[in-house]
Amino acid sequence: MDAWTEVLQDTGMDARLDRDTSNCSIARTLEIVGEKWTILILREVWYGSSRFSDFERVLGCPRNLLATRLRMLVEEGILATETYKEPGSRSRPKYVITAKGMDLVPAVMGLLQWGDRYRADPEGPAVLARHRECGAHVDVQIRCELGHPVQAQDIESVPGPAFRMKSSE
């Protein structure tokens, strides 16, 4: 008997369909990074951009929206600001990736990998991800905590410690 069936037997409700989704980690994550400009800002940080003017130039994002997204990424601890000053100019912030932001690399690289496979230009991808040390192509893979490669069809979702059923109100 699987974990979902156990919940069904205990509650009489279908755990897959009647679960409370208000505490979903995916939904919470998408509240932060689920908007196009946010992901593209992160892409540009990984490509080496760090200044507001750099993001504005390469993305073409409206200034007010760009400022809002950068502020949110800093507030969430995904980016941090450092001050820089060019000769003859006032001090300005530059944006740097934090450890929390680096933890998003596999997710964004997964989007890149999927896009390269299914949405790339007919000539191929615009940018290639390579391992800096050896030059080999970087590939996003799923592994269990013991290091075994895992295929999507072999992933089992089970109720976790914060699992809740919808209230029966």
N, C-alpha and C positions, 0 to 999 in steps of 0.2 A: 504494500500500500504506500503510495507517495504522500508527501507532506500536505499537498493540497487536498487530497481525499480525507486525510485525518481531520482537517479543519471542517470540511463538509460534514463529516460524521459528528463532530463535536457541536456544530452550530446549526446544522440543517441548511446552511447557505453555501453557494458556490464561491469558494475562496478566490478563484481567478476573476470572477465577474463582480462579486459583491464586496471586494476589499476596499478599504479606505485608501484612495490614491493621493490624499492631501499631503502625505509625508513622503512623497516619491523623490528620491535623490536626483533622478533625471530631470524632473520638472523644476526642482530647485536650481539645478545647474543651468538649465535653459533660461531661467529668469535672469541670470547673470551673463551668460555667453551665447544665448540663443538668437542673437540678432546679427544680421549680416555684417554691419560695420564693426562690431566688437571682434568677431573672428578675424576680419581683415586687418584690424589694428594689430592683433596678436601675430598674424602672419608677417606683417611689416616689421614688428619688433624682432622676430626671429631672423628676418632678412637683414637686419642691421639699422633700421630707422629708430630714432630716439627723440626727435624734436617734433613739436606740434606742426611746424612748417613742413617738415618732411612728410608727415602723415597726410596733411592737407594736400600737398603737391601730388603724391603718388596715388592717393585714394580718390580725390575729388569729392570727398565727403563734405557736406555743409559744415561750416565752422562751429555753429552752435551745437550740432549733433556730435561732432567730433569732440568738442570740449566736454560734453555731457558723458560720452562713452569713456573718455580718458579718466575723468573724475571718478566714475563708477569703478573702473578697473583699479584705480589707486585705493579707493575706499574699501574694496573687496580684498585688497592685499595681493592682487595678481600682478600689478605693476607698482613700482615705487618711483618717487621723483628724486632727482639729484639736481643741484644747481650747476649751471655752466655759464660762462661769460666769454663772449667773443670780444676781441680788442675793440674798444670804442663803443661798445653796446652795453645795455643794461643786463643784469643777471636774469636768466630764464631757467625754467625747469626742463630737464630732459627725463625721459621715461625709460626705466630699466625693468627688466623682468625679474620677478622674485622666485623663490623656490616654489611657492604655491602656483605661480604662473607656469613654471617649467613642468609642473605636474600635468598641465593641459597639453603638452607636446604630443603625447600619443593620440589624443582625441583629434587634434587638428591635423596631425600627420595621417590619421585614418581617413579624414575627409579628403585630404590631398590624394591619397592613394586611390580612394574610390573615384574621385573626380578624374584622375589621370587614366583610370581604366575605362570609365563610362562617359566622361564629358570633355575629354581633352580635344584640342584642335586636331583636325585630320593629320596635321604634320607631327603631332605628338605633344607631350607636356611642355608648358612654357618654362618651367623650372624643374630641375632634377634634384632630388635629395640624395646626397652622397655622404658616406662616412668620411670625416675629415682625415683620419689616420691612414686608411687604405684605399679610399676612393670608391669602394663598393656601394651599390644602390642600397638605400635604407628601406626596409620593409616593415610595416607594422604587423605584429603577430599577437595572438592571444595565447597566454600560457597560464597554467594553474600555478599556485604558490609553490608546488614542488618542481616546477620547471618543465612540465610536459606540454607540448604543443596541443592546443585545443581547437577543434573545428566548431563553427557556430552551432551545428546540429547536435553537438555533444555537450552543450551548455545546459545545465539544469537550473531552473529558477525555483527556489523554495522560500517559504516564509522566513523572514529574518527577525531579529530581536524587536524591531519597531513595527512589525506587522500588526495591522488592525483591520477589523471588519467594519463596514459602514454601520452607523448606528441604525437601529430598526425603528427610528422615529417616523 
